[in-house]
């Protein structure tokens, strides 16, 4: 049995030495953060779950290549993001499902129904605007703004130079402003 205090490195060493069960705590530790990223990229619960599962399967199969001392989360995140990008390239779906992710939190809040409705409408507009962004821009926005990754972390996850991360983020924000303007969403 393993507890949640054991380091990623310890667990990975165990997996590399043949203890496959040591991979389970890593899955438990990182499946929700990865799911949140995947969902914000593909806007579909089932697809997000599939992408997370696929990322963990690929990581498990390639664990011998993982370099101890490097952050496991960045490595698994890179695998998951690459899966999502490939998925989006294949699917190219124009339809975006509404974000069910926020509906539960809105329903759980007790308060002013008008404010709850405004919040839901705003979230739907953000979702619609994000869906109009090119995949690479949406990925950068999700990692930087929603997941609070540093430029260096994004650079490692996407395997692109830090300067490219910064310029793509600037272009993504500019494009998002244009989309909001087209949608009639005004900055207050």
C-alpha positions as CSV (number, residue, x, y, z in Angstrom):
1,X,0.0,0.0,0.0
2,X,1.1,3.5,-0.8
3,X,0.1,6.8,0.7
4,X,-0.4,10.1,-0.9
5,X,2.7,11.6,0.7
6,X,5.1,9.5,-1.3
7,X,6.9,11.5,-4.0
8,X,6.3,11.0,-7.7
9,X,10.0,10.0,-8.0
10,X,9.6,7.2,-5.4
11,X,6.5,5.9,-7.1
12,X,8.1,6.1,-10.6
13,X,11.2,4.2,-9.4
14,X,8.9,1.5,-8.0
15,X,7.1,1.2,-11.4
16,X,10.4,1.1,-13.2
17,X,11.4,-1.8,-10.9
18,X,8.3,-3.8,-11.8
19,X,5.8,-2.7,-9.2
20,X,3.0,-1.7,-11.5
21,X,0.6,-1.0,-8.6
22,X,2.8,2.0,-7.7
23,X,1.4,3.8,-10.8
24,X,-2.1,4.0,-9.3
25,X,-1.3,6.8,-6.8
26,X,0.1,8.8,-9.7
27,X,-3.2,8.4,-11.6
28,X,-5.2,9.4,-8.5
29,X,-3.0,12.4,-7.9
30,X,-3.2,13.8,-11.4
31,X,-6.4,12.6,-13.1
32,X,-8.5,15.5,-12.0
33,X,-6.1,18.3,-13.0
34,X,-5.6,16.6,-16.3
35,X,-9.3,16.1,-16.8
36,X,-9.9,19.9,-16.2
37,X,-7.4,20.8,-18.9
38,X,-8.7,18.2,-21.4
39,X,-12.3,19.3,-20.8
40,X,-11.4,22.9,-21.5
41,X,-9.8,21.9,-24.7
42,X,-12.4,19.5,-26.1
43,X,-15.6,20.6,-24.2
44,X,-16.9,17.1,-23.9
45,X,-16.9,15.0,-20.7
46,X,-16.5,11.6,-22.3
47,X,-13.8,12.7,-24.7
48,X,-11.9,14.5,-21.9
49,X,-12.1,11.3,-19.8
50,X,-10.9,9.2,-22.7
51,X,-8.0,11.6,-23.4
52,X,-6.9,11.4,-19.7
53,X,-7.1,7.7,-19.7
54,X,-5.1,7.5,-23.0
55,X,-2.4,9.8,-21.5
56,X,-2.0,7.6,-18.5
57,X,-1.8,4.5,-20.6
58,X,0.9,6.1,-22.8
59,X,2.8,7.3,-19.8
60,X,2.7,3.9,-18.2
61,X,4.0,2.3,-21.4
62,X,6.8,4.9,-21.7
63,X,7.7,5.1,-18.0
64,X,11.1,3.7,-18.7
65,X,11.9,6.8,-20.7
66,X,10.9,9.2,-17.9
67,X,13.9,11.0,-16.4
68,X,13.8,11.0,-12.6
69,X,14.2,14.5,-11.3
70,X,11.9,16.0,-13.9
71,X,8.4,16.9,-12.9
72,X,6.0,14.0,-13.7
73,X,3.0,16.3,-13.9
74,X,4.6,18.4,-16.7
75,X,5.4,15.1,-18.6
76,X,2.0,13.6,-18.3
77,X,0.4,17.0,-19.1
78,X,2.5,17.2,-22.3
79,X,1.3,13.7,-23.3
80,X,-2.4,14.6,-22.6
81,X,-2.2,18.0,-24.4
82,X,-0.6,16.4,-27.4
83,X,-3.4,13.8,-27.4
84,X,-6.0,16.5,-27.2
85,X,-4.4,18.5,-30.1
86,X,-4.3,15.4,-32.2
87,X,-7.9,14.6,-31.3
88,X,-9.0,18.1,-32.2
89,X,-7.2,18.0,-35.6
90,X,-9.0,14.7,-36.4
91,X,-12.4,15.8,-35.2
92,X,-12.5,19.5,-36.2
93,X,-16.0,19.7,-34.8
94,X,-17.7,23.1,-35.0
95,X,-20.3,22.1,-32.4
96,X,-19.4,22.8,-28.8
97,X,-21.4,21.4,-26.0
98,X,-22.3,23.8,-23.2
99,X,-20.0,23.6,-20.2
100,X,-21.7,21.2,-17.8
101,X,-18.7,21.7,-15.5
102,X,-20.0,25.0,-14.2
103,X,-23.6,24.0,-14.0
104,X,-23.2,22.0,-10.9
105,X,-21.4,24.8,-9.1
106,X,-24.1,27.2,-10.1
107,X,-26.9,24.9,-9.0
108,X,-25.2,24.3,-5.7
109,X,-25.0,28.0,-4.9
110,X,-27.9,29.5,-3.1
111,X,-28.4,33.1,-3.9
112,X,-29.8,35.5,-6.3
113,X,-31.3,33.7,-9.4
114,X,-30.6,36.8,-11.5
115,X,-26.9,36.8,-10.6
116,X,-26.7,33.0,-11.2
117,X,-28.3,33.4,-14.6
118,X,-25.9,36.3,-15.5
119,X,-22.9,34.1,-14.4
120,X,-24.2,31.2,-16.5
121,X,-24.7,33.4,-19.6
122,X,-21.2,34.9,-19.2
123,X,-19.7,31.4,-18.9
124,X,-21.5,30.2,-22.0
125,X,-20.2,33.3,-23.9
126,X,-16.7,32.5,-22.8
127,X,-17.1,28.9,-23.8
128,X,-18.4,29.9,-27.2
129,X,-15.5,32.4,-27.7
130,X,-12.9,29.9,-26.6
131,X,-14.3,27.3,-29.1
132,X,-13.7,29.8,-31.9
133,X,-10.0,30.0,-31.1
134,X,-7.5,27.9,-33.1
135,X,-6.4,24.9,-31.1
136,X,-2.9,26.1,-30.3
137,X,-4.2,29.4,-29.0
138,X,-6.9,27.7,-26.9
139,X,-4.2,25.4,-25.5
140,X,-2.0,28.3,-24.5
141,X,-4.9,30.2,-22.9
142,X,-6.1,27.1,-20.9
143,X,-2.6,26.4,-19.6
144,X,-1.7,30.0,-18.7
145,X,-4.9,31.6,-17.6
146,X,-7.0,28.7,-16.3
147,X,-4.3,26.4,-15.0
148,X,-1.8,29.2,-14.0
149,X,1.2,27.5,-15.6
150,X,4.3,29.6,-16.0
151,X,5.8,30.4,-19.4
152,X,8.6,27.9,-18.7
153,X,6.1,25.2,-17.8
154,X,4.1,25.8,-20.9
155,X,7.3,25.8,-23.0
156,X,8.1,22.3,-21.6
157,X,4.7,20.9,-21.9
158,X,4.3,22.0,-25.6
159,X,8.0,21.7,-26.5
160,X,8.2,25.2,-27.9
161,X,10.5,28.1,-27.0
162,X,9.4,30.4,-24.2
163,X,9.3,33.3,-26.6
164,X,6.9,31.4,-28.8
165,X,4.7,30.8,-25.8
166,X,4.6,34.5,-25.0
167,X,3.9,35.5,-28.6
168,X,1.1,32.9,-29.0
169,X,-0.5,34.0,-25.8
170,X,-0.4,37.6,-26.9
171,X,-2.0,36.6,-30.2
172,X,-4.5,34.4,-28.5
173,X,-5.6,37.2,-26.2
174,X,-5.9,39.6,-29.2
175,X,-7.9,37.1,-31.1
176,X,-10.2,36.5,-28.1
177,X,-10.8,40.2,-27.7
178,X,-11.8,40.3,-31.4
179,X,-14.2,37.3,-30.9
180,X,-15.8,39.0,-27.9
181,X,-16.2,42.2,-29.9
182,X,-17.9,40.3,-32.7
183,X,-20.2,38.7,-30.1
184,X,-21.1,42.1,-28.7
185,X,-19.5,41.4,-25.3
186,X,-18.2,44.7,-24.0
187,X,-15.5,45.2,-21.4
188,X,-16.8,46.9,-18.3
